Amino acid sequence: MNPLHIGIAGQPSPPAVIFVGVNPGSLSPELGVEVAVNCRFILVENGIDDVHVEIRESRLTRAAMMYKPAISAKPAAIIREPFSTSLGLPICNAKTTNLEGTGGIFFTDPAKPGILYLLTARHVLFHPDKEENKLYKFCDSTGAPRRNIMLLGEAAFNDCLKNIEAAICAKKVIIVQLSRSLELADKMEDEDDATAERMAVNSQVVEAIKAIDAFEKLLADVIRDWGEEENRVIGHVVLSPPLGLADDGFTDDWVVVEMHPTKIGKLNFIGNAIDLGSIEVGKLTAWMHPHPASLSSFEYPGDRLLRCSGTVSDQEMFRPDPRNKDHDDDPVIMVLKNGKTSKLTVGRLNTIRAFVREHNNGVAGKMSKEISVMPRNSKSGPFSKPGDSGSVVIDATGRICGILTGGDGATGVSDCTFVTSINFLVKRLAAFGIKANIFPSPTDL
């Protein structure tokens, strides 16, 4: 039931109306009138004679909120991560779903309490070659259409479904293999060994069955809640300066998205945090501490969530603490990011500034300075790939370095990744009157 009071300016106020929704086709017109009259009678009988009742056909739909990161004990904790509120959101412009990137960091503005914003790279949401390069500001009062932002384009969404289906198939294969192990246990001569084997295998079977149940439920939930593209709209762009070179040499490649409260709010927001669960604890710890003699500041969090806390100064990024060394014995800041394409990766923040000159349509642009991140080592693969633009890059303790804006390499992957300093970005937001709190908490919403 929806109570409404609709009037026309300058005219006497009409009675309030209660709309009673019924499933389409469930009520004949004659019976509908009878129901409305009876509802009206109940109101009048209780002294409410200035409210009308109308019956209308409608169907209830629920807008799915993004998932809060699950505890590690939940089998589907990692596989549902693309739909959760941890950092690394796979996003795109709702009108260009083939051009995808990654959400950067959330922030709030004390001047607009209760609203959550997302900062990412402009070129993710504004196609550099197909859209006019000018200042974009959204204002509700103008009546202009919103530039909606979607969680997962069509291809990325279908890939997520395939990943869940593949996880289900993998667990079923494991159960078949475990059944063979049980058959062999029945043939063992040593009863103690047989009992130990059965206990171990049966425990794994139970876990596999639990995982299958969890994955199948997740698959059904995702198809139901996120299958329609309109249900994956999570926000809209409110501000983005034209792509260009700022006075201090960094590239102005950023955009502010206002998140819709129906998708993310106090109940599912965890602050700015990267979920580390896709890489095994020992392996990730070793990657973040490549030199045995260097200082070790990385500690794997108990809940897998490395929360952002503080920022790395430009001075430190260009001149790291010499006590922190990489495998080549060079001063380094080990950093990580979670991107749409290459997921969670570790890299080395280079001590030398990168200078980049882009060519558009054969015309050389101005040269910008960028922070550069190199692969973890010569065999680790690239730190980033196309589609990772917009990702936040943080150090071992969660300090924010900046936003990933591009890469350079001889192939389709990046031998060197370019990052725009968070200190520059906060300064640019302030120039537009935004006092960004880049460490928001659920209580800020």
N, C-alpha and C positions, 0 to 999 in steps of 0.2 A: 504494500500500500504506500502511495506517495501523496502527501498533502501538498496542494499547490494553491497559490493565490496570485492570479494573473490579472493585471489591469492595464488600462490604456491611459497614458499621461493626459491630465486635463479632464478626465471623465470620472464620474462617481465610481468608487471601488466596488467591484462585483463580489458575490459571495465566494468563500473559499471552496475548493473542490478536493475531494479525496478520490484519487484514481486507484481502483482495485485491479491489479493485474491478474490475468488468468492465462493458462497455457493456450496457444492457438488451437482452435477447433474443439476445445473442451466444453464449450458452453454455447447453446443456441441463442439467437437474439431474444427470443421470448423469455427464456430462463434468465438471461442476463438482465433484462429489465426487472424481472421479479426479484433477483438478488439485490439490485441497486435500490429498489423501493424498500425492501426489508432492512437494508443497511441504514437507509435514510430514516426509517421508522425508529430504529434503535437510537439514533442520534437525537431525534426530536423527543423521544420518550425520556431522555436524560437531560432535557433542557437546552440542547444544542440545535437551534432551528435555522442557523445562518450558514450551514455547510451542506453542499450538494455532494452526491456520490455518482461516479461514473465507472463503468466497467470497460476495460480495454484488454485486448490480447497483447501479451508480452512474454518474453522468455528471459529468465534470469541468467546473466553471464557474470562470472567473477574474474576480475583482473588479478592475474597471478603476480605476487611480489617475488622479487629475486630471492634466492635462497641464502640463508645465513650459513657460513661455512660450518660443515658438520664436524663432530668430534672424530678422532682417528678410529674409534671403535666401529663406526658406521662403515660397512663395506663400500658404499657408493660415495664416500667423502671426496675422493679425488676426481672421479669421473663426472661428478656434477658441478665441478668447479667453474666451467664457463658460464653457468647460470647463477653464480654466487656473487656476493658483494665484495669479495677480496679483489685486490688490484690486478689488472690485466684483462679488463672487460673487452671482448671482441666486438667492435662497434663499426657502424657505417652510416652514411647518409641514407635515410629511408627511400630516397629517389635514385640513388646510385649504389645499389647493394653489392655490385661487383667490385667496388672500390672500398676495401676494408682496412681497418687499422685497430689501434688499441687505446682504450681509455687510460689516461695518466694518473692523476691524483684528484681526490675529492678536497673541496674546501668550502668554508662558509664565510659569510660577510656579516659582521655585527650590525651593519646598517639594514640588513634584510634578514632578520632572525627567522629561523625555522626552515630556510631554503638551503638545499644542498646543491653544490655546483661540482662539475667535473672539468678538469683542465686537460687538454690534449693538443695534438698538432693540428694546425689549420688544414694542411693539405690532405688530411684524412677525410675531412668532411666537405671541403671545397675543392673540386677538381681543378688543379692549376692550369690545365690546358683548355678547359671547357667553360670556366666561369670567370666573370670580370673580377679583376683583382682590386677590390675596394673595401672600405670599412663596412662591416655588417653589424648593425645594432637592431635587436628586436624590441618592439614596443607593442604591448597588447592594444593600446588605444588607437593605433593606426588601422587596425583591421587586417593587416598583412598576414598571409598564411605563415604558419610556423615551419621552420626548417627542422623537421623531426629527425631524431637520432634513434637508430635501431640496434638492439642487441642481436648480433649474428645476422649476416646476410643469408640468402637462401642456400648458397653452396655451403657456407660454414655451418648452418643449422643442420643440413642433411649429413654433413660429416660428423657432427656430434651424435646424431641418431645412429650412424654406422658404428661409431666408437662404442656406444652402449651395447649395440647388438653383437659386436665382436667380443666384448667382454663377457657377455652371456654365453656365447659359443665356446670361448676359452675355458670357462668354468665347467661347462658340460664335458669338454674333452678331458679335463682333469678328473672329473668323477668317473669317467670310463676307465681311465688309467688306474685310478685308486681301486676300482672294483677288481682289476687284474691283480693288484697287490694283495687284496684280501683272499683271492683264490689261491695265491702262492702261500699265504700264511697258513691256510688250512692244510697245506701239504708239508709243512715244516715238521721235522721229527722232534725238535726241542720245543716243548710246550711253553716254556717261559718266553722263548724268543717269539713264538707264534702269538702269545697273548700281548706281548709288548708291541708287536707289529700291528695287530688288530686295533689296539687302543690308539696308536698313533694315526693309523689310516682312517679309522672311524671319526676321529676328531677333525681331520682334514675334510672328510666328506661332509660333515655337519657344517663346517665353515663355508664350503663351496656351495652347499644348498642355500645357506643364508644369503650369500653373495648373489646368487641367481635370483632369489626372491626380491632382494633390494634393487638389483639392476632392472628387473622386469617392471617393478613398481615405478622406478625412476623413468623408464622409457615411456610408460603409459602417462605419467604425470607431465613429462616434457611435451609429448604430442598433444595432450589435452590443453595444457596451459600456454604453450609457446608456439604451437604449430601454425597459427594464423599470424601473418606478418604484423598486423595491427596490434596484436598482443605483445609484440617484441619492441614496440616503441617505448623507450625508457626516459626520454627527455627531448629538449629542443635547444638549439643554439640561441644564445642571447648576445654574444659579443665576439667579434674577431677583427683585428686590424688587418689591413692588406699585407700580403706576404712581401717582405722587403728587408732591408738592412737598417737596424737601429743605430743610434748615434755611437754606442759603445762597441759596435762591431758584430754583435750577435744577430742572428736571423730572427725577425719577427714572424714566427711560425707557430701560432698558438690560437686556441679557440676556447671559449667558455660555454659549457652546456649546463642548463638548469635541469636537474633531475626531477622526474615526476614523483611526488610522494606516494603514489599508488604502487610504485615499483621498489622504492627504497625509503625506509623510515627508521624510527627508533628501534623497532623490533628486530630488524635484520641488518642494520648497519653496525660495522665493527670498527670504524675508523679506517685510516689508511694502513693496510697491511697486505703483505704478499704471502700467499699460501705456498709453503716449501714442500708440501707433501709428495710432489711428483718425483722427487729425487731422494734416494735412500740417505739416511742420516750420516753415516760414515763417509759416504762418497762426497756429499755436499760439503761436509766439514773439511775434508782433505782439499777439495777444490778451492775453498775460501782461505786455506792456509798452505800455500804452495811451497814455502821455504821453511825448513825446520827451525832456523835460527831467528825468524822474524817474530814480531809480537802477534799473538793470537787474540783477536777481539771478537771472533764469531762464536756465538753459542746458539745451537739449534734450539728453538723455543719448544716448550713442552706441548703446546697446542698447534704446532706447525706454522703459526702465523708470526712472521717477522714484521713487527709494527714499526712504522716510520716515526722517527723521533730525532728532531734536529736537522740541520743542513750542513753540508760541507762547503766551506768558504772557497771562493775562487782561488785565493792564494794557495790553499792546501791542495786543491785539485791540480794546479800547475806546478806545485812543489811539494810532493808527498813526503811524509815522515820517512827519513832514510832508514829507520829501523824496520820498516815494513818492506820486505823484498819479495820479488817473484822468483820463479825457478831459474831465471837468468841473473839473479843477484842484483837486479835493478830496483830502485825505489818504486813503490806501486801502491795503488788503492784497489783492492779487489772489490768488484761490484757485481750486482746481479740485477736481473729484470725478468718480468714475466710478460711475454708478448703473445699476440694472437697466433702467430705462425710458428715461431721457434720455441714457444713456451718458456720454461724457466731455464735461464742460462747464466753462466758466470764469466766475467771478463776482467781485463786489466785496464784500469783507467790510466791512460798514457800521460806522461809528464809534459808532453809537448802539445801546444795548441795546434789544431788543424786549421788551415786556411783553405776555404772552398770557394771556387768561382763556378757558378752554374751557367749553362748556355741554354737559352730558350729560343727555339726556332732559329738557331744559328747565330743568335746575338749574345755576346758575352755579358754576363751580369756583373755586379759589384762583388768584391771578394769579402767573405764573412769569416769570422773566427769561430771555431767550434771546439768543444771538448771532445777528445777522441778516446774511444774504448777499443782495445784490441782483443782478439780471441784469448781465451785462458792460456793456451799454448799452441804450438804448431799443429797438433793433432786433434785438438778439441772441437774443431769446426767453428763457424762464425758465431759471434755474439748475437747477431740479429739477422733477420731476413725480411724481405718485403712483406708488409702487413703488421710488422712490429712497431711502426711509427706511432708515437704518442705514449709509449710505455715509459713509466717512471724508472729511473736508474738509482739504486741506493747502495750504500756500502754495507759492511759486515754488521754494523750496529743499528742499521735502519736509517742512517742519516741520508737525506735526499741530495742527490747530485744534480739531477735535472731531468729533462724530457727528451726522449729519443726522437730525432727528427730525420735521420737518413743514414746512408752508408755508402761505402765506396769499395769496389773490388773488381777483379777482372772477369768474374762470372756473375751469375744471378744472386749470389750470396755476398755478404759484406765482410771483407778482410778488416775494414775499419768502420766503426760505428760512430756517428756524430750525435752529440748531446748538447742541448741548450741549457745553460746554467739555471738552476732554480732561483738563484739570487737575482738574476736578470729578469726572470719571469715574474717574480713577486714585485719587483720594482716597476715593471710594465703594467701590471694589474693596478698598482697604486696610481699610476699616471692616468688611469681611466676611472679613478675614484673608488676602486675596490680595495678594501683593507682585508686581504685574504688571510684567513686562519687556515693554514695548510695541515693542521693537526686536529681536525674536528672529531667530536665524540658523539655518541647517540643522544646525549643530553642537549646538544646544540640544535637538534631537529625538532 
